[in-house]
């Protein structure tokens, strides 16, 4: 891939964005924990005491800085170049979680992080060049094509199903529910951010795009999606291990974002078969690294993974762990038979 001056700017901004965003996860979770300890009410069950916690706001500021850098990066480089660089946030969050939150990162987890970065590099190397866009109306034509409208409708339906059907029943025991909502909305956020960023870039170049209603529509979409993402990301971080949330969120978000970009901006049009296959291989490496990082976490002995609010039923616990013998580890780890009975009773 030929890194033009604009692509190089986008590359640097995306790297800085990943550092700020990765560290924000840890700082925010530290703030969430402190707020829960002080008030007894946690964000995962609808509490908002974290809004009075300075550490949580520090994490939000770091996140905002990272998102602003990311926003500017999308104005210079294509989504298929900027988005995969979010893998660096996995490294930052996992390492900081290891030292600050005492969430153990195994050696194989480190290898998983390296694989995530390697896969992202493969994607970046074979990323297509961004097509020239002359106005926000041109982007609007892309956003209203039938294929992308079908994608948007599918995302909205899935978000409603996850938020109103699955979140109340298993959101605190299944990490994919909250992160799924964040990722789905995130793919729409990136497309709108790309449109808005391009509009502002053209405006600064002397081609005023603020006079078009399409620009302000994209502003509304960005605001709506970001608020939804932040709400459910808070729930995910407060319920599950930060070193688990970050890679899963990254993989889902990156996959959906690049899919949306391919549909809307037709990034792969004109690409050779070899480049497309290389992109797919890059995704496989990233997914493999994330699964490796995920599998090295001690799920059976981590209450944060199971969720702190809704105990698993015995049958579900056994099914998740693979066999009945692993279910007995709870008793061996110090849980009394009385506590076990209480857990079983509550699960029904």
Secondary structure, 3 states (H helix, E strand, C coil): CCCCHHHHHHHHHHHHHHHHHHHHHHHHHHHHHHHHHHHCCCHHHCCCHHHHCHHHHHHHHHHHHHHHHHHHHHHHCCHHHHHHHHHHHHHHHHHHHHHHCCCCCCHHHHHHHHHHHHHHHHHHHCCCCCCCCCCHHHHHHHHCCHHHHHHHHHHHHHHHHHHHHHHHHHCCCCHHHHHHHHHHHHHHHHHHHHHHHHHHHHHHCCCCCCCCHHHHHHHHHHHHHHHHHHHHHHHHHHHCCHHHHHHHHHHHHHHHHHHHHHHHHCCCCCCCHHHHHHHHHHHHHHHHHHHHHHHCCCHHHCHHHHCCCCCCCHHHHHHHHCCHHHHCHHHHCCCCHHHHHHHHHHHC
